Amino acid sequence: LVAALQYYLEYARQAEGLGSPVRVAWGKNNAAYMIIKMHRLDPTVDLAPARKLLEEGLAVAEATEDCKRIMAMNLEYVKGCLRSQN
């Protein structure tokens, strides 16, 4: 999962350089989802970076509706977990 996270972060970085905001949003979502998966396996994994990635992804105006919907669902999950930790 760590390797996949790194690849998705690199994907988002390169998509940004290529001026492809749709791919940037998907890359951030997928990277955040890898953090979520790691958290499910190990609850000590910090979800704050996933929250940041999802918020950044949702701020991409050109993101598709499907991508926004999935990011919003993932963000709600992350926020719920972060609330329960406090």
C-alpha positions as CSV (number, residue, x, y, z in Angstrom):
1,L,0.0,0.0,0.0
2,V,2.9,2.4,0.7
3,A,4.3,1.8,-2.8
4,A,0.9,2.4,-4.3
5,L,0.5,5.6,-2.2
6,Q,3.9,6.8,-3.6
7,Y,2.9,6.0,-7.2
8,Y,-0.4,7.9,-6.8
9,L,1.3,10.9,-5.3
10,E,3.8,10.9,-8.2
11,Y,0.9,10.5,-10.7
12,A,-0.8,13.5,-9.2
13,R,2.4,15.5,-9.3
14,Q,3.1,14.7,-12.9
15,A,-0.6,15.3,-13.9
16,E,-0.2,18.8,-12.3
17,G,2.9,19.4,-14.4
18,L,1.1,18.3,-17.5
19,G,-1.8,20.6,-16.8
20,S,-4.4,17.8,-16.4
21,P,-6.6,18.8,-13.5
22,V,-8.9,15.8,-13.9
23,R,-6.0,13.4,-13.4
24,V,-4.7,15.5,-10.5
25,A,-8.0,15.1,-8.7
26,W,-8.1,11.4,-9.3
27,G,-4.5,11.0,-8.2
28,K,-5.2,12.8,-5.0
29,N,-8.3,10.7,-4.4
30,N,-6.4,7.4,-5.0
31,A,-3.5,8.5,-2.8
32,A,-5.9,9.3,0.0
33,Y,-7.7,6.0,-0.5
34,M,-4.4,4.2,0.0
35,I,-4.0,6.0,3.3
36,I,-7.5,5.0,4.3
37,K,-6.7,1.3,3.4
38,M,-3.6,1.5,5.6
39,H,-5.6,3.0,8.4
40,R,-8.1,0.2,8.2
41,L,-5.3,-2.3,8.6
42,D,-3.5,-0.2,11.3
43,P,-5.7,2.3,13.2
44,T,-2.5,4.2,14.3
45,V,-2.0,5.4,10.7
46,D,-2.8,9.2,10.6
47,L,-5.7,10.1,8.4
48,A,-4.9,13.9,8.4
49,P,-2.8,13.6,5.1
50,A,-5.8,11.8,3.5
51,R,-8.1,14.6,4.6
52,K,-5.7,17.2,3.1
53,L,-5.4,15.3,-0.2
54,L,-9.2,14.9,-0.5
55,E,-9.8,18.6,0.3
56,E,-7.3,19.6,-2.3
57,G,-8.9,17.2,-4.8
58,L,-12.3,18.6,-4.2
59,A,-11.0,22.1,-4.8
60,V,-10.1,21.1,-8.4
61,A,-12.8,22.8,-10.3
62,E,-12.3,20.6,-13.4
63,A,-12.8,17.3,-11.4
64,T,-15.5,15.1,-12.8
65,E,-18.8,14.8,-10.9
66,D,-18.0,11.1,-10.4
67,C,-14.6,12.0,-8.9
68,K,-16.1,14.7,-6.7
69,R,-18.8,12.3,-5.4
70,I,-16.2,9.6,-4.5
71,M,-13.8,12.2,-2.9
72,A,-16.7,13.5,-0.9
73,M,-17.6,10.0,0.4
74,N,-14.0,9.3,1.2
75,L,-13.7,12.7,3.0
76,E,-16.8,12.0,5.1
77,Y,-15.3,8.6,6.1
78,V,-12.0,10.3,7.1
79,K,-13.7,13.1,9.0
80,G,-15.8,10.5,10.9
81,C,-12.7,8.6,11.9
82,L,-10.8,11.7,12.9
83,R,-13.8,12.9,15.1
84,S,-14.0,9.5,16.8
85,Q,-10.2,9.7,17.6
86,N,-10.7,13.0,19.5
